[in-house]
Structure formats: structure tokens, C-alpha cells
């Protein structure tokens, strides 16, 4: 599924240069003019991008200059792979404020802060494929929050910085794997910078936009690599906060959390998880490898 999403995202980004003249003509120098001829139409049932947002009618032309429902449906579908990467919980709201503006007396554009928050989280994913955040979506064209616009309410004050505390998606897709033998696992342990066994528990309800998990108190560090002292827990907390793609893959079938064995590399102040396994007592290869690791000597 993620390989398909990556391919579709690549195709989307290839289309952006062709879309720029059309989008630029609408967004460059001003937003949709409510005094111009416009109409309210039902959001098409096949417009998957903008279903379930709490309203069922949209203005046409929209903020991207689409004149017909079919055109809006066709162009909006190209953005679905980006949403599949979970780069921001309000990316859908931001995009639908452009593709399917709510049918009111006047258009309500996205606020600049919403654009900036989505951009800061999703642009790194686009850059994984060699493309920058498109010029047609430059955030300084959107109004400030004190004006009438669509903002997000999920803002963190915990850091005191006023920035959005949103888990960051990553370019890498770590997936749960099946261990084939203790020898294979020991080889992976030897090649990795770190190996840890940890417990993740869900913090928020299933209805929340972003699933949040806490790191259990019992953390077994099998290999700490270049990290010293108590650095591993701090690095894991940073990984849990920022790598939504990887965390989402691990807990896809563990809705309330679970125990996992993770191995990977240390890159600056970040951990990159390369191998991940779901832990249970019935996984004989995992148990044997962890037991043997205590006396194992890596070659080279």
C-alpha cells in the first residue's frame, strides 16, 4: 500500500508544474471573488478528499479555479497519496478549503498559520521525492488568523514557542517484520547502532485526529551504540513525537499499543528505525535472539 502511495505521490508532484498556471491565476493577487458568478453544488460522493468534514455543499468555481465538480474531483484525487503519509492531521481541511470551499455567503480561505503548519509537516515528505512546496501554495497569500479564515485548534503551548506540535512523517517506511531465525536477528543487532525493547500505550481516544502514544516505563536497551547514559529514552521520545509514519505502521494492528523490538541507526539527534518486530512470548526466534545477545560477539 505504501509503495503504491509513494508512486501516486510521485505522479502528483510531476503534475504540479502543469497545474501552476491555472492555480496561479486564481491565487496570485487575490482569492475567489464572491461577487463573481458562482453556485453551490453538493460535494460529489466520489470526492474522497473532502468527505466527512461536516458540510456537504461546496462553492464553484473553487479557490483553485475549477469550474465543474468533475474537474475538482479529478484534481483533488491526486492529493490522496500525500494524506496517506499522515504528514499533518489538518492537511485534509487545508486542501478542502481550496478544492471544496464551504457554501456560505462569502468564501472562507485557510488561515496563514494553517497553511504554514501543513507546509512545515508535509513539505519534507514532498522533498523526499525531489520537489519543493509548490509556489502556488505559498502561505503568505493567505490571511492572518485574526481575520475570517479557517484555522486549526490543535496548537501546543507546552513548548512556549507557539509552533504546532504535530508528529512529523518520514521518508522511510518502517514495517513490522517476521523474524526468520535467531541468527538473522543477531546479525541485525550487530549491524545496528541501537536495539531496544519497548512498550507503547495509546494516550488519546480513537476519534482523535492523530493517535498519540506514550513510552512505557520499562525500557530494555539491548544495544545503545554511540548514545550514553540515559540518552536512549530521550531519543525514543523524540522519535515517538516526530516519526508519525513509522509509529503509525507499527501500531496499525495494535490499536491500544503493544510491545516491540526496534533496531536502527543514530543520525544526529534522531533515531531511524530500520527493523521492527512485534514482541510476544510465542515469538520463539525473538526470545532466543535476545537471550543469546547477552553473550554474543559480533564479527569485525
Helices and strands as residue ranges (DSSP letters): H 2-27, E 39-42, G 48-50, E 57-60, H 69-77, H 80-84, H 91-99, H 112-128, G 135-137, G 139-141, H 182-191, E 194-202, E 213-215, E 220-223, H 231-242, H 244-250, E 257-267, E 270-278, H 284-293
